[in-house]
C-alpha cells in the first residue's frame, strides 16, 4: 500500500517552497538540501492554504511563493541550486607563491643569523675558558705567595 502524501513547507525568508511527498526525507530531496531543515524548525508540515492545495495537485513538484521577492507569485519550480565553489584565482595563486618565496627567504636569513650568533657564542665561550684559566693561575700564584708570607711570619 502506498504511503499517504504529506505536504511540507520550507522558507529562506525570500521564498517559500512547498512539496507534497511521502516523507520528510523525500521533501528534503525535492528541495535539494542535505541538512535536516526540520530539526532546526526551518521546514514544517504545511498547514491549509493555497500552496498545500497546489502541492497536492502536483506531488513531488516544488511550489514556490514569493515572500519578499515577487510577493504573492506562486509557480511550479525546481529546487534552488547551491552555489558551486570556484577554485582559486590566478591572483590568489600568485599571492600564495609570493608569500611562500618571502617565507623561504626569511627562513634562510634567520638560519644565517642563528649560525652567526652560534659562532659568536662559541668564540665567547673559548674566550671565557681562557680568561678563567688565567684568573685561576693568577689566583693560585697569589695564594702561594700568601701561604709563603704567612709561613714566614708564624714560623
Secondary structure per residue as TSV (DSSP state, phi and psi in degrees):
chain	resnum	aa	ss	phi	psi
A	1	X	-	360.0	132.0
A	2	X	-	-69.6	144.5
A	3	X	-	-73.9	147.7
A	4	X	-	-71.8	145.8
A	5	X	-	-76.8	141.6
A	6	X	E	-121.2	156.8
A	7	X	E	-113.0	128.6
A	8	X	E	-120.8	147.4
A	9	X	E	-131.8	142.3
A	10	X	E	-138.2	142.2
A	11	X	E	-135.1	141.0
A	12	X	-	-102.5	5.6
A	13	X	S	99.0	-26.7
A	14	X	S	-100.9	-36.5
A	15	X	E	-135.3	158.2
A	16	X	E	-119.6	130.4
A	17	X	E	-114.1	131.2
A	18	X	E	-124.0	141.1
A	19	X	E	-145.4	142.6
A	20	X	E	-96.3	120.6
A	21	X	E	-146.6	167.0
A	22	X	S	-82.9	-17.0
A	23	X	S	-153.5	167.3
A	24	X	H	-63.2	-39.6
A	25	X	H	-60.7	-41.0
A	26	X	H	-66.6	-35.9
A	27	X	H	-66.1	-44.5
A	28	X	H	-61.1	-39.9
A	29	X	H	-63.1	-42.2
A	30	X	H	-64.6	-35.4
A	31	X	H	-77.6	-15.5
A	32	X	T	77.4	31.6
A	33	X	-	-119.2	152.1
A	34	X	-	-103.6	-24.1
A	35	X	S	-74.2	142.1
A	36	X	-	-78.4	96.6
A	37	X	T	-68.9	-22.1
A	38	X	T	-72.9	-32.4
A	39	X	T	-61.9	-40.5
A	40	X	T	-96.3	4.2
A	41	X	T	86.0	5.6
A	42	X	S	-70.4	-29.6
A	43	X	E	-119.4	145.3
A	44	X	E	-142.4	165.9
A	45	X	E	-74.7	129.7
A	46	X	-	-71.3	142.4
A	47	X	-	-85.0	-179.9
A	48	X	S	-60.8	150.6
A	49	X	S	156.5	175.5
A	50	X	H	-65.1	-32.7
A	51	X	H	-66.8	-39.3
A	52	X	H	-64.8	-43.8
A	53	X	H	-64.0	-41.9
A	54	X	H	-66.1	-38.7
A	55	X	H	-66.7	-40.3
A	56	X	H	-66.4	-27.5
A	57	X	H	-74.7	-23.9
A	58	X	S	-133.5	72.4
A	59	X	T	-56.5	137.1
A	60	X	T	85.3	-14.8
A	61	X	S	-95.2	146.0
A	62	X	E	-82.2	137.2
A	63	X	E	-110.0	120.8
A	64	X	E	-108.1	133.5
A	65	X	E	-125.0	130.6
A	66	X	E	-74.8	131.1
A	67	X	S	-104.3	-50.3
A	68	X	S	-123.2	-1.6
A	69	X	S	-128.7	132.0
A	70	X	S	52.1	52.5
A	71	X	B	-55.5	127.1
A	72	X	T	83.3	-11.4
A	73	X	-	-71.7	127.5
A	74	X	E	-120.6	130.2
A	75	X	E	-156.7	158.8
A	76	X	E	-75.4	143.4
A	77	X	E	-150.1	177.0
A	78	X	-	-103.4	162.4
A	79	X	-	-60.6	139.4
A	80	X	-	-64.0	139.8
A	81	X	-	-91.5	138.7
A	82	X	-	-72.5	146.0
A	83	X	-	-68.3	136.1
A	84	X	-	-78.5	140.7
A	85	X	-	-77.3	134.3
A	86	X	-	-93.1	153.1
A	87	X	-	-72.6	172.1
A	88	X	-	-66.7	145.3
A	89	X	-	-81.5	167.1
A	90	X	H	-60.6	-38.1
A	91	X	H	-64.3	-42.2
A	92	X	H	-64.8	-43.0
A	93	X	H	-64.7	-39.4
A	94	X	H	-64.7	-40.4
A	95	X	H	-63.4	-42.9
A	96	X	H	-63.3	-43.7
A	97	X	H	-61.6	-42.4
A	98	X	H	-65.1	-41.9
A	99	X	H	-67.2	-37.9
A	100	X	H	-63.5	-41.2
A	101	X	H	-64.2	-42.1
A	102	X	H	-62.9	-39.8
A	103	X	H	-66.9	-42.1
A	104	X	H	-61.0	-42.3
A	105	X	H	-63.1	-44.6
A	106	X	H	-62.8	-42.1
A	107	X	H	-59.5	-43.5
A	108	X	H	-64.3	-44.0
A	109	X	H	-62.1	-44.2
A	110	X	H	-67.2	-36.5
A	111	X	H	-63.2	-41.7
A	112	X	H	-64.5	-44.0
A	113	X	H	-61.0	-42.2
A	114	X	H	-64.7	-42.1
A	115	X	H	-62.9	-43.0
A	116	X	H	-62.4	-44.4
A	117	X	H	-63.7	-41.0
A	118	X	H	-63.9	-38.6
A	119	X	H	-64.4	-43.1
A	120	X	H	-62.7	-41.1
A	121	X	H	-63.2	-43.4
A	122	X	H	-62.4	-41.5
A	123	X	H	-61.9	-43.1
A	124	X	H	-65.6	-36.0
A	125	X	H	-67.0	-40.0
A	126	X	H	-62.2	-44.6
A	127	X	H	-61.6	-40.8
A	128	X	H	-65.7	-38.7
A	129	X	H	-64.8	-43.3
A	130	X	H	-62.4	-45.4
A	131	X	H	-61.8	-43.1
A	132	X	H	-62.6	-38.8
A	133	X	H	-63.7	-45.9
A	134	X	H	-62.7	-42.6
A	135	X	H	-64.7	-42.2
A	136	X	H	-64.5	-42.0
A	137	X	H	-63.6	-42.5
A	138	X	H	-66.6	-41.0
A	139	X	H	-66.5	-40.6
A	140	X	H	-63.6	-41.8
A	141	X	H	-62.9	-43.4
A	142	X	H	-67.0	-37.6
A	143	X	H	-65.3	-38.2
A	144	X	H	-63.9	-43.0
A	145	X	H	-63.9	-40.3
A	146	X	H	-64.6	-40.8
A	147	X	H	-64.2	-42.4
A	148	X	H	-65.6	-39.2
A	149	X	H	-67.8	-39.7
A	150	X	H	-66.5	-39.7
A	151	X	H	-64.3	-37.0
A	152	X	H	-67.0	-38.6
A	153	X	H	-73.8	-40.6
A	154	X	H	-87.6	-8.0
A	155	X	-	-105.9	360.0
